[in-house]
Every structure is written in C-alpha cells, then in structure tokens.
Amino acid sequence: MTSDVDRRPGLPRGERGATTVSDRVVAKIASHAAREALSRFTESAGHVPPDRRTPHVTTSVRRTPERNEAGRGRVPAYSRPAVLGEVRMRIAVELGYPSDIGAQCAAVRREVIERLRTWAGMDVSELAVSVERLYSVHSRHTDRERVR
C-alpha cells in the first residue's frame, strides 16, 4: 500500500522534508541523562535536596548542512548513521560534598554525549559542565558546632 507522500511526483524522497530536533527536546534528553549519571554516585546524591537534583541545561542546536557527496568516492549517506545536527550546551549541576567532583562531571559529559548521539542523532560540539552549588554533609546539621 502506498501513501500520498510516496506517489508525489517531482520531489525525490530526500528533498520532501527534514527532521529537526528542537532545543527544548535536546535539553530534556541532556537533563535526563545527567540526572541518571549523577544518581550512580550515591555518596553525593544523598546530600543534595530532592528538589535540587535536576540539572539546569542551556542548549543551542544547529542543523547539519546537507552535503552532496555523490560521485566523490565517499561512503553513501544511507550507510552512515544519520546526524541531524550539532549542539552546544552548558549543564549546571548541584553536588554533594565531599565527593569526587571530577568523576561526576566526567560521567555527566560521557552520558549526555552518548544519549544525544543515540536518541536524537546530534553531535555535541561543545559541552561545559559546571558545578553551581555544593551541599556539604556538615551544613545539613544545624544543631552541631561549626566545622573548621
């Protein structure tokens, strides 16, 4: 069975439309991936209040330009994984302290890059992970003396 789209004369299948992924969708995927990566660090996650565990993500998505590579001896487009665009982003996280801050930020970077490539077909050209706030294990106990 063929649809109306398949029977349209004049426009090849690749020129009829484009798949785009919005900034908001990319930000949601990145936030979800970062939250999952941080949840693996149980010693740090226990110190962060539940309402502060969602990372804040700022994105800028740019669609990858179409390239005509026919006849240049390159791999055909249908055999490569589709890349829908590239994204630049900044992720601000809140972490518990003391903990391995570098390992947590590296885990966020790896997980976000992998998920965006797999789920959205996006390449990450720039990713900055910043620590917005640290929650100390000592600051949660107000009835105790000050720790120096």
PADREN-302566 format. One record per atom (N, C-alpha, C): residue in three letters; atom name; x, y, z. Coordinates in nm, 2 decimals, padded with zeros to 4 digits. Layout:
(Ala CA (X Y Z)) ...
END
This chain:
(Met N (00.08 -00.12 00.00)) (Met CA (00.00 00.00 00.00)) (Met C (00.09 00.12 00.00)) (Thr N (00.06 00.22 -00.09)) (Thr CA (00.14 00.34 -00.09)) (Thr C (00.06 00.46 -00.05)) (Ser N (00.13 00.55 00.02)) (Ser CA (00.06 00.67 00.07)) (Ser C (00.06 00.78 -00.04)) (Asp N (00.00 00.89 -00.01)) (Asp CA (00.00 01.01 -00.10)) (Asp C (00.14 01.06 -00.10)) (Val N (00.22 01.05 00.00)) (Val CA (00.35 01.10 00.00)) (Val C (00.44 01.03 -00.09)) (Asp N (00.43 00.89 -00.10)) (Asp CA (00.51 00.81 -00.19)) (Asp C (00.47 00.83 -00.33)) (Arg N (00.35 00.88 -00.36)) (Arg CA (00.30 00.89 -00.50)) (Arg C (00.33 01.04 -00.55)) (Arg N (00.38 01.13 -00.47)) (Arg CA (00.40 01.26 -00.52)) (Arg C (00.51 01.27 -00.62)) (Pro N (00.48 01.31 -00.74)) (Pro CA (00.59 01.32 -00.85)) (Pro C (00.67 01.45 -00.83)) (Gly N (00.79 01.44 -00.88)) (Gly CA (00.87 01.56 -00.89)) (Gly C (00.97 01.58 -00.78)) (Leu N (00.94 01.54 -00.66)) (Leu CA (01.03 01.56 -00.55)) (Leu C (01.09 01.43 -00.50)) (Pro N (01.22 01.41 -00.50)) (Pro CA (01.28 01.29 -00.45)) (Pro C (01.25 01.28 -00.30)) (Arg N (01.26 01.16 -00.25)) (Arg CA (01.22 01.13 -00.11)) (Arg C (01.31 01.21 -00.02)) (Gly N (01.44 01.23 -00.04)) (Gly CA (01.52 01.31 00.05)) (Gly C (01.50 01.46 00.05)) (Glu N (01.43 01.51 -00.05)) (Glu CA (01.41 01.65 -00.06)) (Glu C (01.27 01.70 -00.01)) (Arg N (01.19 01.61 00.04)) (Arg CA (01.05 01.64 00.07)) (Arg C (01.04 01.70 00.21)) (Gly N (01.13 01.68 00.29)) (Gly CA (01.12 01.74 00.43)) (Gly C (01.24 01.71 00.51)) (Ala N (01.24 01.76 00.63)) (Ala CA (01.36 01.73 00.71)) (Ala C (01.31 01.71 00.85)) (Thr N (01.39 01.63 00.92)) (Thr CA (01.36 01.60 01.06)) (Thr C (01.45 01.70 01.14)) (Thr N (01.38 01.77 01.23)) (Thr CA (01.45 01.86 01.32)) (Thr C (01.43 01.83 01.46)) (Val N (01.52 01.86 01.54)) (Val CA (01.51 01.84 01.69)) (Val C (01.53 01.97 01.75)) (Ser N (01.43 02.01 01.83)) (Ser CA (01.43 02.14 01.89)) (Ser C (01.53 02.15 02.01)) (Asp N (01.56 02.27 02.05)) (Asp CA (01.64 02.30 02.17)) (Asp C (01.58 02.24 02.29)) (Arg N (01.45 02.25 02.31)) (Arg CA (01.38 02.20 02.43)) (Arg C (01.40 02.05 02.44)) (Val N (01.38 01.98 02.33)) (Val CA (01.40 01.83 02.33)) (Val C (01.54 01.79 02.37)) (Val N (01.63 01.86 02.31)) (Val CA (01.77 01.83 02.34)) (Val C (01.80 01.86 02.49)) (Ala N (01.75 01.96 02.54)) (Ala CA (01.77 02.00 02.68)) (Ala C (01.71 01.89 02.77)) (Lys N (01.59 01.84 02.74)) (Lys CA (01.53 01.74 02.82)) (Lys C (01.61 01.61 02.82)) (Ile N (01.65 01.57 02.70)) (Ile CA (01.73 01.45 02.69)) (Ile C (01.86 01.46 02.78)) (Ala N (01.93 01.58 02.76)) (Ala CA (02.05 01.60 02.84)) (Ala C (02.03 01.61 02.99)) (Ser N (01.92 01.67 03.03)) (Ser CA (01.89 01.68 03.17)) (Ser C (01.86 01.54 03.23)) (His N (01.79 01.46 03.16)) (His CA (01.76 01.32 03.20)) (His C (01.89 01.24 03.21)) (Ala N (01.97 01.25 03.11)) (Ala CA (02.10 01.17 03.11)) (Ala C (02.19 01.21 03.22)) (Ala N (02.20 01.34 03.24)) (Ala CA (02.28 01.40 03.35)) (Ala C (02.23 01.35 03.49)) (Arg N (02.10 01.35 03.51)) (Arg CA (02.04 01.31 03.63)) (Arg C (02.07 01.16 03.66)) (Glu N (02.06 01.08 03.55)) (Glu CA (02.09 00.94 03.57)) (Glu C (02.24 00.91 03.60)) (Ala N (02.32 00.99 03.53)) (Ala CA (02.47 00.97 03.56)) (Ala C (02.50 01.01 03.70)) (Leu N (02.44 01.12 03.75)) (Leu CA (02.47 01.16 03.89)) (Leu C (02.41 01.07 03.99)) (Ser N (02.30 01.00 03.96)) (Ser CA (02.23 00.91 04.05)) (Ser C (02.32 00.79 04.09)) (Arg N (02.42 00.76 04.00)) (Arg CA (02.51 00.65 04.03)) (Arg C (02.61 00.68 04.14)) (Phe N (02.62 00.80 04.17)) (Phe CA (02.72 00.84 04.28)) (Phe C (02.63 00.86 04.41)) (Thr N (02.61 00.75 04.48)) (Thr CA (02.51 00.75 04.59)) (Thr C (02.57 00.84 04.71)) (Glu N (02.70 00.84 04.73)) (Glu CA (02.75 00.92 04.84)) (Glu C (02.73 01.07 04.82)) (Ser N (02.72 01.11 04.70)) (Ser CA (02.70 01.26 04.67)) (Ser C (02.55 01.29 04.66)) (Ala N (02.48 01.20 04.60)) (Ala CA (02.33 01.22 04.58)) (Ala C (02.25 01.23 04.71)) (Gly N (02.30 01.16 04.81)) (Gly CA (02.23 01.17 04.94)) (Gly C (02.24 01.30 05.01)) (His N (02.33 01.39 04.97)) (His CA (02.35 01.52 05.04)) (His C (02.27 01.63 04.97)) (Val N (02.23 01.61 04.84)) (Val CA (02.16 01.71 04.76)) (Val C (02.01 01.70 04.79)) (Pro N (01.95 01.81 04.82)) (Pro CA (01.80 01.80 04.85)) (Pro C (01.73 01.75 04.72)) (Pro N (01.62 01.68 04.74)) (Pro CA (01.55 01.62 04.62)) (Pro C (01.50 01.72 04.52)) (Asp N (01.47 01.84 04.56)) (Asp CA (01.42 01.94 04.46)) (Asp C (01.54 02.01 04.39)) (Arg N (01.66 01.97 04.42)) (Arg CA (01.78 02.03 04.35)) (Arg C (01.86 01.93 04.27)) (Arg N (01.80 01.82 04.24)) (Arg CA (01.88 01.71 04.17)) (Arg C (01.86 01.72 04.02)) (Thr N (01.78 01.80 03.97)) (Thr CA (01.76 01.82 03.83)) (Thr C (01.86 01.92 03.77)) (Pro N (01.95 01.88 03.69)) (Pro CA (02.05 01.98 03.63)) (Pro C (01.98 02.08 03.54)) (His N (02.04 02.20 03.54)) (His CA (01.99 02.31 03.45)) (His C (02.07 02.30 03.32)) (Val N (02.00 02.29 03.21)) (Val CA (02.06 02.28 03.08)) (Val C (02.03 02.40 02.99)) (Thr N (02.13 02.45 02.92)) (Thr CA (02.11 02.56 02.82)) (Thr C (02.17 02.50 02.69)) (Thr N (02.09 02.51 02.58)) (Thr CA (02.14 02.45 02.46)) (Thr C (02.12 02.55 02.34)) (Ser N (02.20 02.51 02.24)) (Ser CA (02.19 02.58 02.11)) (Ser C (02.21 02.48 02.00)) (Val N (02.11 02.45 01.93)) (Val CA (02.11 02.35 01.83)) (Val C (02.13 02.41 01.69)) (Arg N (02.22 02.35 01.61)) (Arg CA (02.24 02.39 01.47)) (Arg C (02.22 02.27 01.38)) (Arg N (02.14 02.29 01.28)) (Arg CA (02.12 02.18 01.19)) (Arg C (02.24 02.16 01.10)) (Thr N (02.28 02.03 01.08)) (Thr CA (02.40 02.00 00.99)) (Thr C (02.36 02.03 00.85)) (Pro N (02.45 02.10 00.78)) (Pro CA (02.42 02.13 00.64)) (Pro C (02.42 02.01 00.55)) (Glu N (02.33 02.01 00.45)) (Glu CA (02.32 01.90 00.36)) (Glu C (02.44 01.90 00.27)) (Arg N (02.50 01.79 00.24)) (Arg CA (02.62 01.78 00.15)) (Arg C (02.59 01.68 00.04)) (Asn N (02.62 01.72 -00.08)) (Asn CA (02.61 01.64 -00.20)) (Asn C (02.74 01.57 -00.22)) (Glu N (02.75 01.44 -00.17)) (Glu CA (02.87 01.37 -00.18)) (Glu C (02.87 01.26 -00.29)) (Ala N (02.77 01.26 -00.37)) (Ala CA (02.76 01.16 -00.48)) (Ala C (02.88 01.18 -00.58)) (Gly N (02.94 01.07 -00.61)) (Gly CA (03.04 01.08 -00.71)) (Gly C (03.18 01.12 -00.66)) (Arg N (03.20 01.13 -00.53)) (Arg CA (03.32 01.17 -00.47)) (Arg C (03.40 01.06 -00.41)) (Gly N (03.35 00.94 -00.43)) (Gly CA (03.42 00.82 -00.38)) (Gly C (03.40 00.80 -00.22)) (Arg N (03.31 00.87 -00.16)) (Arg CA (03.29 00.86 -00.02)) (Arg C (03.18 00.76 00.01)) (Val N (03.16 00.73 00.13)) (Val CA (03.06 00.63 00.18)) (Val C (02.92 00.70 00.15)) (Pro N (02.83 00.62 00.09)) (Pro CA (02.70 00.68 00.07)) (Pro C (02.63 00.72 00.20)) (Ala N (02.54 00.82 00.19)) (Ala CA (02.47 00.87 00.30)) (Ala C (02.39 00.77 00.37)) (Tyr N (02.33 00.68 00.30)) (Tyr CA (02.24 00.58 00.36)) (Tyr C (02.31 00.48 00.44)) (Ser N (02.44 00.46 00.43)) (Ser CA (02.52 00.36 00.51)) (Ser C (02.58 00.42 00.64)) (Arg N (02.57 00.56 00.65)) (Arg CA (02.62 00.62 00.77)) (Arg C (02.51 00.65 00.87)) (Pro N (02.54 00.65 01.00)) (Pro CA (02.43 00.69 01.09)) (Pro C (02.39 00.84 01.06)) (Ala N (02.26 00.87 01.07)) (Ala CA (02.21 01.00 01.04)) (Ala C (02.25 01.09 01.15)) (Val N (02.31 01.21 01.12)) (Val CA (02.34 01.31 01.21)) (Val C (02.25 01.43 01.18)) (Leu N (02.16 01.46 01.27)) (Leu CA (02.06 01.57 01.24)) (Leu C (02.11 01.71 01.27)) (Gly N (02.22 01.72 01.34)) (Gly CA (02.27 01.85 01.37)) (Gly C (02.38 01.84 01.48)) (Glu N (02.42 01.96 01.52)) (Glu CA (02.51 01.96 01.63)) (Glu C (02.46 02.06 01.74)) (Val N (02.51 02.03 01.86)) (Val CA (02.46 02.11 01.97)) (Val C (02.57 02.16 02.06)) (Arg N (02.55 02.28 02.11)) (Arg CA (02.64 02.34 02.21)) (Arg C (02.56 02.35 02.33)) (Met N (02.62 02.31 02.44)) (Met CA (02.54 02.32 02.57)) (Met C (02.62 02.35 02.69)) (Arg N (02.55 02.39 02.79)) (Arg CA (02.60 02.41 02.92)) (Arg C (02.51 02.35 03.02)) (Ile N (02.57 02.27 03.11)) (Ile CA (02.49 02.20 03.21)) (Ile C (02.54 02.24 03.35)) (Ala N (02.45 02.29 03.43)) (Ala CA (02.48 02.33 03.57)) (Ala C (02.42 02.23 03.66)) (Val N (02.51 02.17 03.75)) (Val CA (02.47 02.07 03.84)) (Val C (02.49 02.11 03.99)) (Glu N (02.42 02.05 04.08)) (Glu CA (02.44 02.07 04.22)) (Glu C (02.48 01.94 04.28)) (Leu N (02.59 01.94 04.35)) (Leu CA (02.65 01.81 04.40)) (Leu C (02.67 01.81 04.55)) (Gly N (02.68 01.69 04.61)) (Gly CA (02.71 01.67 04.75)) (Gly C (02.86 01.68 04.77)) (Tyr N (02.90 01.72 04.89)) (Tyr CA (03.04 01.73 04.92)) (Tyr C (03.07 01.68 05.06)) (Pro N (03.17 01.60 05.08)) (Pro CA (03.28 01.57 05.00)) (Pro C (03.24 01.45 04.90)) (Ser N (03.29 01.46 04.78)) (Ser CA (03.27 01.36 04.68)) (Ser C (03.37 01.38 04.57)) (Asp N (03.38 01.29 04.48)) (Asp CA (03.47 01.31 04.36)) (Asp C (03.40 01.39 04.25)) (Ile N (03.42 01.52 04.26)) (Ile CA (03.35 01.61 04.17)) (Ile C (03.39 01.59 04.03)) (Gly N (03.52 01.57 04.00)) (Gly CA (03.57 01.55 03.87)) (Gly C (03.51 01.42 03.80)) (Ala N (03.50 01.32 03.88)) (Ala CA (03.44 01.19 03.82)) (Ala C (03.29 01.21 03.79)) (Gln N (03.22 01.29 03.87)) (Gln CA (03.08 01.31 03.85)) (Gln C (03.06 01.40 03.72)) (Cys N (03.14 01.50 03.71)) (Cys CA (03.13 01.59 03.59)) (Cys C (03.17 01.51 03.46)) (Ala N (03.27 01.42 03.47)) (Ala CA (03.31 01.34 03.36)) (Ala C (03.20 01.24 03.32)) (Ala N (03.13 01.18 03.42)) (Ala CA (03.02 01.09 03.39)) (Ala C (02.91 01.16 03.33)) (Val N (02.88 01.28 03.37)) (Val CA (02.77 01.36 03.30)) (Val C (02.81 01.39 03.16)) (Arg N (02.93 01.43 03.13)) (Arg CA (02.97 01.45 02.99)) (Arg C (02.96 01.33 02.91)) (Arg N (03.01 01.22 02.95)) (Arg CA (03.00 01.09 02.87)) (Arg C (02.86 01.05 02.85)) (Glu N (02.78 01.05 02.95)) (Glu CA (02.64 01.01 02.94)) (Glu C (02.56 01.10 02.84)) (Val N (02.57 01.23 02.86)) (Val CA (02.50 01.32 02.77)) (Val C (02.54 01.31 02.63)) (Ile N (02.67 01.30 02.60)) (Ile CA (02.72 01.29 02.46)) (Ile C (02.67 01.16 02.40)) (Glu N (02.67 01.05 02.47)) (Glu CA (02.62 00.92 02.42)) (Glu C (02.47 00.93 02.40)) (Arg N (02.40 00.98 02.49)) (Arg CA (02.25 00.98 02.47)) (Arg C (02.20 01.07 02.36)) (Leu N (02.27 01.19 02.35)) (Leu CA (02.23 01.28 02.24)) (Leu C (02.26 01.22 02.10)) (Arg N (02.37 01.15 02.09)) (Arg CA (02.41 01.08 01.97)) (Arg C (02.31 00.97 01.94)) (Thr N (02.27 00.89 02.04)) (Thr CA (02.19 00.77 02.02)) (Thr C (02.04 00.81 02.00)) (Trp N (01.99 00.89 02.09)) (Trp CA (01.85 00.92 02.09)) (Trp C (01.81 01.03 01.99)) (Ala N (01.89 01.13 01.97)) (Ala CA (01.85 01.25 01.89)) (Ala C (01.93 01.26 01.76)) (Gly N (02.04 01.18 01.74)) (Gly CA (02.12 01.19 01.62)) (Gly C (02.19 01.33 01.62)) (Met N (02.24 01.37 01.74)) (Met CA (02.30 01.50 01.74)) (Met C (02.45 01.48 01.79)) (Asp N (02.54 01.56 01.72)) (Asp CA (02.68 01.56 01.77)) (Asp C (02.69 01.68 01.87)) (Val N (02.77 01.66 01.97)) (Val CA (02.79 01.76 02.07)) (Val C (02.92 01.83 02.04)) (Ser N (02.92 01.95 01.99)) (Ser CA (03.04 02.02 01.95)) (Ser C (03.11 02.09 02.07)) (Glu N (03.03 02.13 02.17)) (Glu CA (03.08 02.19 02.29)) (Glu C (02.99 02.16 02.41)) (Leu N (03.05 02.12 02.52)) (Leu CA (02.97 02.08 02.64)) (Leu C (03.05 02.13 02.76)) (Ala N (02.99 02.22 02.84)) (Ala CA (03.05 02.27 02.96)) (Ala C (02.97 02.22 03.08)) (Val N (03.03 02.15 03.17)) (Val CA (02.96 02.11 03.29)) (Val C (03.01 02.19 03.40)) (Ser N (02.93 02.26 03.47)) (Ser CA (02.97 02.35 03.58)) (Ser C (02.90 02.31 03.71)) (Val N (02.97 02.32 03.82)) (Val CA (02.91 02.29 03.95)) (Val C (02.85 02.42 04.00)) (Glu N (02.72 02.43 04.01)) (Glu CA (02.66 02.55 04.06)) (Glu C (02.66 02.57 04.21)) (Arg N (02.65 02.45 04.28)) (Arg CA (02.64 02.46 04.42)) (Arg C (02.69 02.32 04.48)) (Leu N (02.75 02.33 04.59)) (Leu CA (02.79 02.21 04.67)) (Leu C (02.72 02.21 04.80)) (Tyr N (02.67 02.09 04.83)) (Tyr CA (02.59 02.07 04.96)) (Tyr C (02.68 01.98 05.05)) (Ser N (02.73 02.04 05.15)) (Ser CA (02.82 01.98 05.25)) (Ser C (02.74 01.89 05.34)) (Val N (02.80 01.78 05.38)) (Val CA (02.74 01.69 05.47)) (Val C (02.73 01.76 05.61)) (His N (02.82 01.85 05.64)) (His CA (02.83 01.92 05.76)) (His C (02.73 02.03 05.77)) (Ser N (02.69 02.09 05.66)) (Ser CA (02.59 02.20 05.67)) (Ser C (02.45 02.16 05.69)) (Arg N (02.42 02.03 05.68)) (Arg CA (02.28 01.99 05.70)) (Arg C (02.25 01.97 05.85)) (His N (02.35 01.97 05.93)) (His CA (02.32 01.95 06.08)) (His C (02.34 02.09 06.14)) (Thr N (02.24 02.16 06.16)) (Thr CA (02.25 02.30 06.22)) (Thr C (02.26 02.29 06.37)) (Asp N (02.23 02.18 06.44)) (Asp CA (02.25 02.17 06.58)) (Asp C (02.39 02.15 06.63)) (Arg N (02.48 02.11 06.54)) (Arg CA (02.62 02.09 06.58)) (Arg C (02.70 02.21 06.57)) (Glu N (02.82 02.20 06.62)) (Glu CA (02.92 02.31 06.61)) (Glu C (02.96 02.33 06.47)) (Arg N (03.02 02.44 06.44)) (Arg CA (03.08 02.47 06.31)) (Arg C (03.20 02.39 06.29)) (Val N (03.21 02.34 06.17)) (Val CA (03.33 02.26 06.13)) (Val C (03.43 02.35 06.06)) (Arg N (03.55 02.34 06.11)) (Arg CA (03.66 02.42 06.06)) (Arg C (03.76 02.34 05.98)) 
END
